[in-house]
Amino acid sequence: MKDNKFINVYFLGLLLFYLAIGLIDFKIKLIPFFPDTKLFTAILETGRTPDNQSIGVKIGYKFLAIPIYNLSLRSIFNYFLFNVFFFQLGLIFLAGAFNRTYELKDILVQRFFLVLAALAPSIVVYSFTPLRESYFVLALGLFFYGLSRKSILNIFLVLGIVLAGILRVQLLLYFFIIIGLNYLSQLKLSRKALITLTVVLFPVVFVGLNAISKAILNIAITPKSLALFRNLQRLEYFESGVTYPEVFWSNWFDLILGFPGLFFQFLLAPFPVLIFIPFWTKIAYFADGLYLLAILFLSVLFVRYWKNYGIWFLYIGIYLAMSSFFEFHLLGAVRHRLPATLLFLGIAASSLAHYLPKYRWIFKY
């Protein structure tokens, strides 16, 4: 829904906030130095990507970020301003997608969404790094906004899929699943018919997803393949001291038993579930973990209305489930959980709009 006056004030306040953060960081280094920061900075400055990098880095990042860097007059500080812009544009699209999906008329939900997003530690931190997160959030916003429109195929959906495909190919598998679920939900089937259709189509869908996974990720959807991929990736970062334990899945029963632990350790990162490290020494990650707990708390307050947001919770649950299988690094989990955190914001914003109606005067102008 249109809210031009608030958006203008919001962006002005946000710009001043980020300028202040940038100036303070220039003096006392608020923003942590991530392992990939040096790599991506070198790509921007030299225009070359190492041969051992993924397609998302060699193609997507190179041909998106380098033109933006040149447009920034090859100034990393100017580049960060574009980062902020892409983040916020993606968030506006995501807020619009939530509004359109549930035909919300309460402008306060959208405003709370943006205010909560502005306070997200990950958004602030990754706005000041040359990593790919701002492009991912833009792809996420475009995709879900396109998904919320009446026409099945539209420019927003296509742009979101293309942007995700050239930046992080794993997101494509998630997007394809969401498109299928969205189409199924629009059929308005009875519960019995839906269960029957699910049982009948499950083998076909599994074979299709397995083929897509092999083509996109080169990973078969089997317990042994998933365990091997996870454990091999873990070895590369083992010396960091913050990798999750090895998994031993020889059959589906092993995987099912291990899944709850994987799910919650990914959702609640950096707080340990299966391991223990002094996570409070990592201030940025610790702050993001506390922020996530606050968002979850607001969402739980809204529990009596959850049944109205079933498909949105399904979007969140599927992302968490898929990502938890592949996440092997405690601090990487915080970074990769960002899309799920942002999807939760719609529920949290609805909760605030419902329980704080007396504070509407704050936004009345």
Secondary structure as a PSIPRED ss2 file (coil, helix, strand):
# PSIPRED VFORMAT (PSIPRED V4.0)

   1 M C   1.000  0.000  0.000
   2 K C   1.000  0.000  0.000
   3 D C   1.000  0.000  0.000
   4 N H   0.000  1.000  0.000
   5 K H   0.000  1.000  0.000
   6 F H   0.000  1.000  0.000
   7 I H   0.000  1.000  0.000
   8 N H   0.000  1.000  0.000
   9 V H   0.000  1.000  0.000
  10 Y H   0.000  1.000  0.000
  11 F H   0.000  1.000  0.000
  12 L H   0.000  1.000  0.000
  13 G H   0.000  1.000  0.000
  14 L H   0.000  1.000  0.000
  15 L H   0.000  1.000  0.000
  16 L H   0.000  1.000  0.000
  17 F H   0.000  1.000  0.000
  18 Y H   0.000  1.000  0.000
  19 L H   0.000  1.000  0.000
  20 A H   0.000  1.000  0.000
  21 I H   0.000  1.000  0.000
  22 G H   0.000  1.000  0.000
  23 L H   0.000  1.000  0.000
  24 I H   0.000  1.000  0.000
  25 D H   0.000  1.000  0.000
  26 F H   0.000  1.000  0.000
  27 K H   0.000  1.000  0.000
  28 I H   0.000  1.000  0.000
  29 K C   1.000  0.000  0.000
  30 L C   1.000  0.000  0.000
  31 I C   1.000  0.000  0.000
  32 P C   1.000  0.000  0.000
  33 F C   1.000  0.000  0.000
  34 F C   1.000  0.000  0.000
  35 P C   1.000  0.000  0.000
  36 D C   1.000  0.000  0.000
  37 T H   0.000  1.000  0.000
  38 K H   0.000  1.000  0.000
  39 L H   0.000  1.000  0.000
  40 F H   0.000  1.000  0.000
  41 T H   0.000  1.000  0.000
  42 A H   0.000  1.000  0.000
  43 I H   0.000  1.000  0.000
  44 L H   0.000  1.000  0.000
  45 E H   0.000  1.000  0.000
  46 T H   0.000  1.000  0.000
  47 G C   1.000  0.000  0.000
  48 R C   1.000  0.000  0.000
  49 T C   1.000  0.000  0.000
  50 P C   1.000  0.000  0.000
  51 D C   1.000  0.000  0.000
  52 N C   1.000  0.000  0.000
  53 Q C   1.000  0.000  0.000
  54 S C   1.000  0.000  0.000
  55 I H   0.000  1.000  0.000
  56 G H   0.000  1.000  0.000
  57 V H   0.000  1.000  0.000
  58 K H   0.000  1.000  0.000
  59 I H   0.000  1.000  0.000
  60 G H   0.000  1.000  0.000
  61 Y H   0.000  1.000  0.000
  62 K H   0.000  1.000  0.000
  63 F H   0.000  1.000  0.000
  64 L H   0.000  1.000  0.000
  65 A H   0.000  1.000  0.000
  66 I H   0.000  1.000  0.000
  67 P H   0.000  1.000  0.000
  68 I H   0.000  1.000  0.000
  69 Y H   0.000  1.000  0.000
  70 N H   0.000  1.000  0.000
  71 L H   0.000  1.000  0.000
  72 S C   1.000  0.000  0.000
  73 L C   1.000  0.000  0.000
  74 R C   1.000  0.000  0.000
  75 S C   1.000  0.000  0.000
  76 I H   0.000  1.000  0.000
  77 F H   0.000  1.000  0.000
  78 N H   0.000  1.000  0.000
  79 Y H   0.000  1.000  0.000
  80 F H   0.000  1.000  0.000
  81 L H   0.000  1.000  0.000
  82 F H   0.000  1.000  0.000
  83 N H   0.000  1.000  0.000
  84 V H   0.000  1.000  0.000
  85 F H   0.000  1.000  0.000
  86 F H   0.000  1.000  0.000
  87 F H   0.000  1.000  0.000
  88 Q H   0.000  1.000  0.000
  89 L H   0.000  1.000  0.000
  90 G H   0.000  1.000  0.000
  91 L H   0.000  1.000  0.000
  92 I H   0.000  1.000  0.000
  93 F H   0.000  1.000  0.000
  94 L H   0.000  1.000  0.000
  95 A H   0.000  1.000  0.000
  96 G H   0.000  1.000  0.000
  97 A H   0.000  1.000  0.000
  98 F H   0.000  1.000  0.000
  99 N H   0.000  1.000  0.000
 100 R H   0.000  1.000  0.000
 101 T H   0.000  1.000  0.000
 102 Y C   1.000  0.000  0.000
 103 E C   1.000  0.000  0.000
 104 L C   1.000  0.000  0.000
 105 K C   1.000  0.000  0.000
 106 D C   1.000  0.000  0.000
 107 I H   0.000  1.000  0.000
 108 L H   0.000  1.000  0.000
 109 V H   0.000  1.000  0.000
 110 Q H   0.000  1.000  0.000
 111 R H   0.000  1.000  0.000
 112 F H   0.000  1.000  0.000
 113 F H   0.000  1.000  0.000
 114 L H   0.000  1.000  0.000
 115 V H   0.000  1.000  0.000
 116 L H   0.000  1.000  0.000
 117 A H   0.000  1.000  0.000
 118 A H   0.000  1.000  0.000
 119 L C   1.000  0.000  0.000
 120 A C   1.000  0.000  0.000
 121 P H   0.000  1.000  0.000
 122 S H   0.000  1.000  0.000
 123 I H   0.000  1.000  0.000
 124 V H   0.000  1.000  0.000
 125 V H   0.000  1.000  0.000
 126 Y H   0.000  1.000  0.000
 127 S H   0.000  1.000  0.000
 128 F C   1.000  0.000  0.000
 129 T C   1.000  0.000  0.000
 130 P C   1.000  0.000  0.000
 131 L C   1.000  0.000  0.000
 132 R C   1.000  0.000  0.000
 133 E H   0.000  1.000  0.000
 134 S H   0.000  1.000  0.000
 135 Y H   0.000  1.000  0.000
 136 F H   0.000  1.000  0.000
 137 V H   0.000  1.000  0.000
 138 L H   0.000  1.000  0.000
 139 A H   0.000  1.000  0.000
 140 L H   0.000  1.000  0.000
 141 G H   0.000  1.000  0.000
 142 L H   0.000  1.000  0.000
 143 F H   0.000  1.000  0.000
 144 F H   0.000  1.000  0.000
 145 Y H   0.000  1.000  0.000
 146 G H   0.000  1.000  0.000
 147 L H   0.000  1.000  0.000
 148 S C   1.000  0.000  0.000
 149 R C   1.000  0.000  0.000
 150 K C   1.000  0.000  0.000
 151 S C   1.000  0.000  0.000
 152 I C   1.000  0.000  0.000
 153 L C   1.000  0.000  0.000
 154 N C   1.000  0.000  0.000
 155 I H   0.000  1.000  0.000
 156 F H   0.000  1.000  0.000
 157 L H   0.000  1.000  0.000
 158 V H   0.000  1.000  0.000
 159 L H   0.000  1.000  0.000
 160 G H   0.000  1.000  0.000
 161 I H   0.000  1.000  0.000
 162 V H   0.000  1.000  0.000
 163 L H   0.000  1.000  0.000
 164 A H   0.000  1.000  0.000
 165 G H   0.000  1.000  0.000
 166 I H   0.000  1.000  0.000
 167 L H   0.000  1.000  0.000
 168 R C   1.000  0.000  0.000
 169 V C   1.000  0.000  0.000
 170 Q H   0.000  1.000  0.000
 171 L H   0.000  1.000  0.000
 172 L H   0.000  1.000  0.000
 173 L H   0.000  1.000  0.000
 174 Y H   0.000  1.000  0.000
 175 F H   0.000  1.000  0.000
 176 F H   0.000  1.000  0.000
 177 I H   0.000  1.000  0.000
 178 I H   0.000  1.000  0.000
 179 I H   0.000  1.000  0.000
 180 G H   0.000  1.000  0.000
 181 L H   0.000  1.000  0.000
 182 N H   0.000  1.000  0.000
 183 Y H   0.000  1.000  0.000
 184 L H   0.000  1.000  0.000
 185 S H   0.000  1.000  0.000
 186 Q C   1.000  0.000  0.000
 187 L C   1.000  0.000  0.000
 188 K C   1.000  0.000  0.000
 189 L C   1.000  0.000  0.000
 190 S C   1.000  0.000  0.000
 191 R H   0.000  1.000  0.000
 192 K H   0.000  1.000  0.000
 193 A H   0.000  1.000  0.000
 194 L H   0.000  1.000  0.000
 195 I H   0.000  1.000  0.000
 196 T H   0.000  1.000  0.000
 197 L H   0.000  1.000  0.000
 198 T H   0.000  1.000  0.000
 199 V H   0.000  1.000  0.000
 200 V H   0.000  1.000  0.000
 201 L H   0.000  1.000  0.000
 202 F H   0.000  1.000  0.000
 203 P H   0.000  1.000  0.000
 204 V H   0.000  1.000  0.000
 205 V H   0.000  1.000  0.000
 206 F H   0.000  1.000  0.000
 207 V H   0.000  1.000  0.000
 208 G H   0.000  1.000  0.000
 209 L H   0.000  1.000  0.000
 210 N H   0.000  1.000  0.000
 211 A H   0.000  1.000  0.000
 212 I H   0.000  1.000  0.000
 213 S H   0.000  1.000  0.000
 214 K H   0.000  1.000  0.000
 215 A H   0.000  1.000  0.000
 216 I H   0.000  1.000  0.000
 217 L C   1.000  0.000  0.000
 218 N C   1.000  0.000  0.000
 219 I C   1.000  0.000  0.000
 220 A C   1.000  0.000  0.000
 221 I C   1.000  0.000  0.000
 222 T C   1.000  0.000  0.000
 223 P H   0.000  1.000  0.000
 224 K H   0.000  1.000  0.000
 225 S H   0.000  1.000  0.000
 226 L H   0.000  1.000  0.000
 227 A H   0.000  1.000  0.000
 228 L H   0.000  1.000  0.000
 229 F H   0.000  1.000  0.000
 230 R H   0.000  1.000  0.000
 231 N H   0.000  1.000  0.000
 232 L H   0.000  1.000  0.000
 233 Q H   0.000  1.000  0.000
 234 R H   0.000  1.000  0.000
 235 L H   0.000  1.000  0.000
 236 E H   0.000  1.000  0.000
 237 Y C   1.000  0.000  0.000
 238 F H   0.000  1.000  0.000
 239 E H   0.000  1.000  0.000
 240 S H   0.000  1.000  0.000
 241 G C   1.000  0.000  0.000
 242 V C   1.000  0.000  0.000
 243 T E   0.000  0.000  1.000
 244 Y C   1.000  0.000  0.000
 245 P C   1.000  0.000  0.000
 246 E C   1.000  0.000  0.000
 247 V C   1.000  0.000  0.000
 248 F C   1.000  0.000  0.000
 249 W C   1.000  0.000  0.000
 250 S C   1.000  0.000  0.000
 251 N C   1.000  0.000  0.000
 252 W H   0.000  1.000  0.000
 253 F H   0.000  1.000  0.000
 254 D H   0.000  1.000  0.000
 255 L H   0.000  1.000  0.000
 256 I H   0.000  1.000  0.000
 257 L H   0.000  1.000  0.000
 258 G H   0.000  1.000  0.000
 259 F H   0.000  1.000  0.000
 260 P H   0.000  1.000  0.000
 261 G H   0.000  1.000  0.000
 262 L H   0.000  1.000  0.000
 263 F H   0.000  1.000  0.000
 264 F H   0.000  1.000  0.000
 265 Q H   0.000  1.000  0.000
 266 F H   0.000  1.000  0.000
 267 L H   0.000  1.000  0.000
 268 L C   1.000  0.000  0.000
 269 A C   1.000  0.000  0.000
 270 P C   1.000  0.000  0.000
 271 F C   1.000  0.000  0.000
 272 P C   1.000  0.000  0.000
 273 V C   1.000  0.000  0.000
 274 L C   1.000  0.000  0.000
 275 I C   1.000  0.000  0.000
 276 F C   1.000  0.000  0.000
 277 I C   1.000  0.000  0.000
 278 P C   1.000  0.000  0.000
 279 F H   0.000  1.000  0.000
 280 W H   0.000  1.000  0.000
 281 T H   0.000  1.000  0.000
 282 K C   1.000  0.000  0.000
 283 I H   0.000  1.000  0.000
 284 A H   0.000  1.000  0.000
 285 Y H   0.000  1.000  0.000
 286 F H   0.000  1.000  0.000
 287 A H   0.000  1.000  0.000
 288 D H   0.000  1.000  0.000
 289 G H   0.000  1.000  0.000
 290 L H   0.000  1.000  0.000
 291 Y H   0.000  1.000  0.000
 292 L H   0.000  1.000  0.000
 293 L H   0.000  1.000  0.000
 294 A H   0.000  1.000  0.000
 295 I H   0.000  1.000  0.000
 296 L H   0.000  1.000  0.000
 297 F H   0.000  1.000  0.000
 298 L H   0.000  1.000  0.000
 299 S H   0.000  1.000  0.000
 300 V H   0.000  1.000  0.000
 301 L H   0.000  1.000  0.000
 302 F C   1.000  0.000  0.000
 303 V H   0.000  1.000  0.000
 304 R H   0.000  1.000  0.000
 305 Y H   0.000  1.000  0.000
 306 W H   0.000  1.000  0.000
 307 K H   0.000  1.000  0.000
 308 N H   0.000  1.000  0.000
 309 Y H   0.000  1.000  0.000
 310 G H   0.000  1.000  0.000
 311 I H   0.000  1.000  0.000
 312 W H   0.000  1.000  0.000
 313 F H   0.000  1.000  0.000
 314 L H   0.000  1.000  0.000
 315 Y H   0.000  1.000  0.000
 316 I H   0.000  1.000  0.000
 317 G H   0.000  1.000  0.000
 318 I H   0.000  1.000  0.000
 319 Y H   0.000  1.000  0.000
 320 L H   0.000  1.000  0.000
 321 A H   0.000  1.000  0.000
 322 M H   0.000  1.000  0.000
 323 S H   0.000  1.000  0.000
 324 S H   0.000  1.000  0.000
 325 F H   0.000  1.000  0.000
 326 F H   0.000  1.000  0.000
 327 E C   1.000  0.000  0.000
 328 F C   1.000  0.000  0.000
 329 H E   0.000  0.000  1.000
 330 L H   0.000  1.000  0.000
 331 L H   0.000  1.000  0.000
 332 G H   0.000  1.000  0.000
 333 A H   0.000  1.000  0.000
 334 V H   0.000  1.000  0.000
 335 R H   0.000  1.000  0.000
 336 H H   0.000  1.000  0.000
 337 R C   1.000  0.000  0.000
 338 L H   0.000  1.000  0.000
 339 P H   0.000  1.000  0.000
 340 A H   0.000  1.000  0.000
 341 T H   0.000  1.000  0.000
 342 L H   0.000  1.000  0.000
 343 L H   0.000  1.000  0.000
 344 F H   0.000  1.000  0.000
 345 L H   0.000  1.000  0.000
 346 G H   0.000  1.000  0.000
 347 I H   0.000  1.000  0.000
 348 A H   0.000  1.000  0.000
 349 A H   0.000  1.000  0.000
 350 S H   0.000  1.000  0.000
 351 S H   0.000  1.000  0.000
 352 L H   0.000  1.000  0.000
 353 A H   0.000  1.000  0.000
 354 H H   0.000  1.000  0.000
 355 Y H   0.000  1.000  0.000
 356 L C   1.000  0.000  0.000
 357 P H   0.000  1.000  0.000
 358 K H   0.000  1.000  0.000
 359 Y H   0.000  1.000  0.000
 360 R H   0.000  1.000  0.000
 361 W H   0.000  1.000  0.000
 362 I H   0.000  1.000  0.000
 363 F H   0.000  1.000  0.000
 364 K C   1.000  0.000  0.000
 365 Y C   1.000  0.000  0.000
